[in-house]
Amino acid sequence: MLHVAFIWHMHQPLYKDRLSGRYLMPWVRLHGTKDYLDMVAILRHYPEIRQTFNLVPSLIEQVVDYAQGGAVDRALELTLAPVSNWSASDRAYVMTRFFDVQWDRMLAPFPRYHQLALKRNDLLAQFTPAEASRAFTHQDLIDLTVWFNLAWFDPLWRKSDPELAALVQRGQRFTQADRELVVRKQREVLARIVPEYAEMRALGQIELTTTPFYHPILPLLVDTDSARVARPGLSLPQRAFCYPQDASEHIRRGLSYFEDRFGYRPTGMWPSEESVSPAALDLMAREGIRWAVSDEGILARSLDQRLVRDASGRILQPEVLYRPYQVDTPSGPLAMVFRDVVLSDLIGFSYAKVPGAQAAHDLHARLAGIAAACPHPDPLVTIALDGENCWEHYAEDGWDFLRSFYDGVSADPGIQLVTVSDYLAKHPPSTRLDGIFSGSWIGSDFTTWIGDPVKNRAWDLLGQARETYEHHVGPGGQAAYEELLAAEGSDWFWWFGQGHDSGQDELFDQQFRLHLRNAYELMGSVVPAELLEPVAPLPATLALPEPASGTYDPSAGQTTMHAAARAISRIEYKSDGRTVEFDLELASQFGLDGRDELLILLCYPAQTRFNSPINARPQPGLTGVTARFLYAHEIRVGLDPPQGVLSEAREVFTWDAGPVPVQVAIAKTAVHVEVPVVGLGQDPGRTIYFAVAAIRSGNLVEVLPGDRMLALALPVLTKLHPARP
């Protein structure tokens, strides 16, 4: 019998300004109507299926706040306020933020919303958002506020609720009463979330776990030097951050809040970003946690053993990964389960690209293959991933996929979906780990949250505030400490510096500094001037004039010897919003014959740096660059004859969605490549990230830049459709 434990992680950081009571961003409210309730509600149709849900306390606290009517964010206020009362700033905000949806799944299917988006994009090619809003009638703006909120409802609620279904059917000419209806329906859905999870847990169908309260990276709170376990030469903040008492406080508060809300203390924990260290596990065990989940990369590093997969992504040592382990800590033993990266990332990044039934069949077949290959009885496959963000890329918010998969495994006697605690009760760990490696699910290190200059500066600002608190005596201390704990959350550091682009990083920057400023004000201390300015300025690519462009010279600052070894001597790139153009200058030793290929690798929007194959060595028989889990598309340029094709990346777990023609021109050592933006699947105004690889006779010769991705802003199109009379 193959046991499969799904662990769905539900998380949002604290967007609330506790001093004013207002929320800086609306994501808890919007994701709350789309991603939390439906994930557990669907299981009522499959009573034999068991799953585990991890609920982050900072998320649940905000869900309850919205459900009870106390939470207010700017988008909510503008949804309800008469358009005639909006300021120029309000209008600019609506034009900028009320299209923050996944274009293909959440906007384009609704004709009126799509019409407004096209009108807005046309206007933004010539005017500022505030100026563009003047071309929108009052009715346009009312319809926009309704559609933005309506689009964020799960399709299940839009279809099953008669009043919401009627709004979708009418589609336009909405009224103030319709705006109030949408907000009321939002609160109704949000109010059902906690009771639904509690009821399904009481029925025994789901297990609930939690995370340290504000979702911090526990090992870094204990000691930022732990980042050098995986990266010995990593640059760290000027001041070491060593507050294990804060890490303990996050754990205690998370468990206490969970108990207050659900009536019991969970035995399992999802450490934030699956980040672990010996000290972090000890703190968790000390507070009564009996099991935790992390990534297969952490298991491999802990065992000092490489986990190998074949060309289809099947792991060749199933007896290593598909079992629980015991880790002994000074505070007692802790069971650990480690997620299968390929299966988890299939759901998170790839299955949305194909029909739901096809994706479900593939996942079912992979699990059946694991069952047949496992040499030991009762193996446990752990599939653990974010339970909210991927679904907006799926048809019907993932319902087709989930129902097809649940139908298939429910009828398969060889596969049983279980909660982690139920499995461990019957099959406790029989193997011990000598220790646990310090790292996270990303690259088995902490460089997503520390190590580059901007992230390090944020840690220094946090450390300065934390040190000030240590010397504080007087009123406001407890409230100030609460703000510091919120600022220790992982999300702010995730968006700082290199690594990720939210499209509104400045708001996360603002929220982080707001928590620190509040802490100083509550302590009665002078707010440092540094907190009045962004931790980092907006990326330069966002300020480029159209067309966006850039140049990368890999030889800059290097010796002649290094330059002579290169295959690619210069990369130029630009976009006018319709096409992206790449001009690649090749070194003379990289000849244009049938042995050579170039790959332009475009990564997922949320993954802007390579973990692989940057440090890979050329290997005989390598037929392409296998940057697994990291890039979404490849442009393969064959030089004999000159041709180019844009396709889905040929990763071990994706499909070719149909090649898009790419124009290629070659003149001696110069290669010009043009690809239509529409083929990249990116919305206007976003930033794409890419690298270039040179391949000779199947061997990897070079990947540039090598330590990061190049960024290119996609300008908003001047026209997305024929001019209207």
Stockholm file with secondary structure:
# STOCKHOLM 1.0

chainA/1-725         MLHVAFIWHMHQPLYKDRLSGRYLMPWVRLHGTKDYLDMVAILRHYPEIRQTFNLVPSLIEQVVDYAQGGAVDRALELTLAPVSNWSASDRAYVMTRFFDVQWDRMLAPFPRYHQLALKRNDLLAQFTPAEASRAFTHQDLIDLTVWFNLAWFDPLWRKSDPELAALVQRGQRFTQADRELVVRKQREVLARIVPEYAEMRALGQIELTTTPFYHPILPLLVDTDSARVARPGLSLPQRAFCYPQDASEHIRRGLSYFEDRFGYRPTGMWPSEESVSPAALDLMAREGIRWAVSDEGILARSLDQRLVRDASGRILQPEVLYRPYQVDTPSGPLAMVFRDVVLSDLIGFSYAKVPGAQAAHDLHARLAGIAAACPHPDPLVTIALDGENCWEHYAEDGWDFLRSFYDGVSADPGIQLVTVSDYLAKHPPSTRLDGIFSGSWIGSDFTTWIGDPVKNRAWDLLGQARETYEHHVGPGGQAAYEELLAAEGSDWFWWFGQGHDSGQDELFDQQFRLHLRNAYELMGSVVPAELLEPVAPLPATLALPEPASGTYDPSAGQTTMHAAARAISRIEYKSDGRTVEFDLELASQFGLDGRDELLILLCYPAQTRFNSPINARPQPGLTGVTARFLYAHEIRVGLDPPQGVLSEAREVFTWDAGPVPVQVAIAKTAVHVEVPVVGLGQDPGRTIYFAVAAIRSGNLVEVLPGDRMLALALPVLTKLHPARP
#=GR chainA/1-725 SS CEEEEEEEEECCCCCBCTTTCEESCCHHHHHIIIIIHHHHHGGGGCTTCCEEEEECHHHHHHHHHHHTTCCEEHHHHHHHSCGGGCCHHHHHHHHHHTTCSCIIIIITTSHHHHHHHHHHHHHHTTSCHHHHHTTSCHHHHHHHHHHHHHHTSCHHHHHHSHHHHHHHHHCSCCCHHHHHHHHHHHHHHHHHHHHHHHHHHHTTSEEEEECCTTCBCHHHHHCGGGGGTTCTTCCCCSSCCCCHHHHHHHHHHHHHHHHHHHSSCCSEECCGGGCBCHHHHHHHHHTTCCEEEEEHHHHHHHHTCCCCBCTTSCBSCHHHHSSCEEEEETTEEEEEEEECHHHHHIIIIIGGGSCHHHHHHHHHHHHHHHHHHCCSSSCEEEEEEESSTTGGGSGGGGHHHHHHHHHHHHTCTTEEECCHHHHHHHSCCCCEESCCCCBCTTTTSSTTTSSSHHHHHHHHHHHHHHHHHHTCCSTTHHHHHHHHHHHTBHHHHHHSSTTCCCSCHHHHHHHHHHHHHHHHHHHTCCCCGGGGSCSSCCCGGGGCCSSEEEEECTTTTSCHHHHHTCSEEEEEEEECSSEEEEEEEECTTSCCSTTEEEEEEEECTTCCSCSSSTTCCCCTTCCSCCCTTTEEEEEEEEETTEEEEEEECCCTTCCCCCCEECEEEEETTEEEEEEEGGGGTCCTTCEEEEEEEEEETTEEEEEESSSSCEEEECCCCSCSSCCCC
#=GC SS_cons         CEEEEEEEEECCCCCBCTTTCEESCCHHHHHIIIIIHHHHHGGGGCTTCCEEEEECHHHHHHHHHHHTTCCEEHHHHHHHSCGGGCCHHHHHHHHHHTTCSCIIIIITTSHHHHHHHHHHHHHHTTSCHHHHHTTSCHHHHHHHHHHHHHHTSCHHHHHHSHHHHHHHHHCSCCCHHHHHHHHHHHHHHHHHHHHHHHHHHHTTSEEEEECCTTCBCHHHHHCGGGGGTTCTTCCCCSSCCCCHHHHHHHHHHHHHHHHHHHSSCCSEECCGGGCBCHHHHHHHHHTTCCEEEEEHHHHHHHHTCCCCBCTTSCBSCHHHHSSCEEEEETTEEEEEEEECHHHHHIIIIIGGGSCHHHHHHHHHHHHHHHHHHCCSSSCEEEEEEESSTTGGGSGGGGHHHHHHHHHHHHTCTTEEECCHHHHHHHSCCCCEESCCCCBCTTTTSSTTTSSSHHHHHHHHHHHHHHHHHHTCCSTTHHHHHHHHHHHTBHHHHHHSSTTCCCSCHHHHHHHHHHHHHHHHHHHTCCCCGGGGSCSSCCCGGGGCCSSEEEEECTTTTSCHHHHHTCSEEEEEEEECSSEEEEEEEECTTSCCSTTEEEEEEEECTTCCSCSSSTTCCCCTTCCSCCCTTTEEEEEEEEETTEEEEEEECCCTTCCCCCCEECEEEEETTEEEEEEEGGGGTCCTTCEEEEEEEEEETTEEEEEESSSSCEEEECCCCSCSSCCCC
//
